[in-house]
């Protein structure tokens, strides 16, 4: 967000020069082969599954509108299932892959095949990398008990 102070996460990380350099060197903050929408679905779901309201809120606030995520879809990243009808078949496969990586740190042959219907190998590689990177970001934010950023989204309440 232009004109806004740096996020707490970045300020905390920058206070540890080695950690900051490693974070930036290994980051996936650039545009990769996924569309913004695909990327944000992966990030939002990963952060939701790790219980990282901090990073989920930052991403939803910053990118959900540009990624054309509806309110129902944003809610589903936290409370929904991969099979929810608010998602396209490709997005359902994407969310199922994120869930599998979260639960088992691997994809079954069937899950990989389902992803392969919609995504080439470069995109699948990026999906796996994003899940791992944002799991690490979630560990940092949760482990350091970072305060939630002002004016960012909060996890939806269960209905």
LUMVONU-87994 format. One record per residue (C-alpha): residue number from 1; x, y, z. Coordinates in Angstrom, 1 decimal, m for minus. Layout:
REM residues N
(NUM; (X; Y; Z));
...
END
This chain:
REM residues 159
(1; (0.0; 0.0; 0.0));
(2; (1.6; 3.2; m1.2));
(3; (2.2; 5.8; 1.5));
(4; (1.6; 3.4; 4.3));
(5; (4.3; 2.6; 6.8));
(6; (6.1; m0.8; 6.3));
(7; (4.2; m3.8; 7.7));
(8; (5.1; m5.0; 11.2));
(9; (6.4; m8.3; 9.7));
(10; (8.9; m6.4; 7.5));
(11; (10.0; m4.1; 10.4));
(12; (10.6; m7.1; 12.7));
(13; (12.4; m9.0; 10.0));
(14; (14.6; m6.0; 9.0));
(15; (15.8; m5.9; 12.7));
(16; (17.6; m9.1; 12.1));
(17; (19.9; m8.5; 9.1));
(18; (20.6; m12.2; 8.5));
(19; (17.0; m13.2; 8.7));
(20; (15.9; m10.3; 6.5));
(21; (18.5; m11.2; 3.7));
(22; (17.5; m14.9; 3.8));
(23; (13.8; m13.9; 3.7));
(24; (14.3; m11.6; 0.7));
(25; (16.6; m14.0; m1.1));
(26; (14.1; m16.9; m0.8));
(27; (11.0; m14.9; m1.3));
(28; (8.4; m15.2; m3.9));
(29; (7.3; m11.6; m3.8));
(30; (7.7; m11.2; m7.5));
(31; (5.1; m12.1; m10.2));
(32; (5.5; m15.7; m11.0));
(33; (3.8; m17.9; m13.6));
(34; (0.4; m17.9; m11.8));
(35; (m2.2; m15.2; m12.3));
(36; (m2.8; m12.8; m9.4));
(37; (m6.0; m14.6; m8.6));
(38; (m4.4; m18.0; m8.5));
(39; (m1.5; m16.7; m6.5));
(40; (m3.8; m15.1; m3.9));
(41; (m6.0; m18.2; m3.6));
(42; (m2.9; m20.2; m2.7));
(43; (m1.6; m17.6; m0.3));
(44; (m4.9; m16.9; 1.4));
(45; (m5.7; m20.6; 1.8));
(46; (m2.2; m21.4; 3.1));
(47; (m2.4; m18.6; 5.7));
(48; (m5.9; m19.6; 6.7));
(49; (m4.9; m23.2; 7.1));
(50; (m2.0; m22.2; 9.3));
(51; (m4.2; m19.9; 11.4));
(52; (m2.2; m16.8; 10.4));
(53; (m4.8; m14.1; 10.5));
(54; (m2.0; m11.5; 10.3));
(55; (m0.8; m12.4; 6.8));
(56; (m4.2; m13.5; 5.5));
(57; (m5.6; m10.1; 6.5));
(58; (m2.8; m8.2; 4.8));
(59; (m3.3; m10.2; 1.6));
(60; (m7.1; m10.0; 1.5));
(61; (m7.0; m6.3; 2.2));
(62; (m4.3; m5.6; m0.4));
(63; (m5.1; m8.0; m3.2));
(64; (m8.6; m9.6; m3.0));
(65; (m10.3; m6.9; m5.0));
(66; (m7.6; m6.9; m7.7));
(67; (m7.8; m10.7; m7.8));
(68; (m11.5; m10.5; m8.3));
(69; (m12.2; m12.6; m5.2));
(70; (m15.8; m12.2; m4.1));
(71; (m16.8; m11.9; m0.4));
(72; (m18.0; m15.5; m0.5));
(73; (m14.7; m16.7; m1.9));
(74; (m12.7; m14.7; 0.6));
(75; (m14.8; m16.3; 3.4));
(76; (m14.3; m19.7; 1.8));
(77; (m10.5; m19.4; 2.0));
(78; (m11.0; m19.7; 5.7));
(79; (m14.2; m21.6; 6.3));
(80; (m14.9; m23.4; 3.1));
(81; (m13.9; m26.6; 1.4));
(82; (m12.1; m27.2; m1.9));
(83; (m15.4; m28.5; m3.3));
(84; (m17.4; m25.3; m2.6));
(85; (m19.3; m24.2; m5.7));
(86; (m18.0; m20.6; m5.5));
(87; (m14.8; m22.0; m7.1));
(88; (m14.2; m23.0; m10.7));
(89; (m13.0; m26.6; m11.3));
(90; (m9.4; m25.3; m11.7));
(91; (m9.6; m23.4; m8.4));
(92; (m11.1; m26.4; m6.7));
(93; (m8.0; m28.4; m7.7));
(94; (m5.8; m25.6; m6.6));
(95; (m7.4; m25.4; m3.1));
(96; (m7.3; m29.2; m2.8));
(97; (m3.6; m29.1; m3.5));
(98; (m3.0; m26.4; m0.9));
(99; (m5.0; m28.5; 1.6));
(100; (m3.0; m31.6; 0.8));
(101; (0.3; m29.9; 1.1));
(102; (m0.8; m28.4; 4.5));
(103; (m2.0; m31.7; 5.8));
(104; (0.6; m34.1; 4.4));
(105; (3.4; m32.0; 2.9));
(106; (2.9; m33.9; m0.4));
(107; (0.5; m34.4; m3.3));
(108; (m0.9; m37.8; m4.1));
(109; (m0.7; m39.0; m7.8));
(110; (m4.4; m38.2; m8.1));
(111; (m4.0; m34.6; m6.7));
(112; (m1.0; m34.0; m9.0));
(113; (m3.0; m35.3; m11.9));
(114; (m6.0; m33.0; m11.0));
(115; (m3.7; m30.0; m10.9));
(116; (m2.1; m31.0; m14.2));
(117; (m5.4; m30.7; m16.0));
(118; (m5.3; m27.0; m15.4));
(119; (m1.7; m26.0; m14.6));
(120; (1.6; m26.8; m16.3));
(121; (4.7; m27.9; m14.4));
(122; (6.0; m24.4; m13.9));
(123; (2.7; m23.3; m12.3));
(124; (2.6; m26.5; m10.1));
(125; (6.1; m25.8; m9.0));
(126; (5.1; m22.3; m8.1));
(127; (2.1; m23.5; m6.1));
(128; (4.3; m25.8; m4.0));
(129; (6.8; m23.0; m3.5));
(130; (4.2; m20.5; m2.5));
(131; (2.6; m22.9; 0.0));
(132; (6.0; m23.5; 1.6));
(133; (7.0; m19.8; 1.6));
(134; (3.7; m18.6; 3.1));
(135; (3.8; m21.4; 5.7));
(136; (7.1; m20.0; 6.8));
(137; (5.7; m16.5; 6.8));
(138; (2.8; m17.8; 8.9));
(139; (5.3; m19.4; 11.4));
(140; (7.1; m16.1; 11.7));
(141; (3.9; m14.0; 12.2));
(142; (2.3; m16.5; 14.6));
(143; (5.5; m17.5; 16.4));
(144; (6.4; m13.8; 17.0));
(145; (2.8; m13.0; 17.9));
(146; (2.8; m10.1; 15.5));
(147; (m0.1; m7.7; 16.2));
(148; (m2.6; m7.5; 13.5));
(149; (m2.2; m4.6; 11.1));
(150; (m4.7; m1.7; 11.5));
(151; (m7.4; m1.6; 8.8));
(152; (m6.7; m5.1; 7.5));
(153; (m9.3; m7.9; 7.1));
(154; (m10.0; m10.3; 10.0));
(155; (m10.9; m13.9; 9.8));
(156; (m14.6; m14.3; 9.2));
(157; (m16.7; m15.6; 12.1));
(158; (m18.2; m19.1; 11.8));
(159; (m21.9; m18.9; 10.8));
END
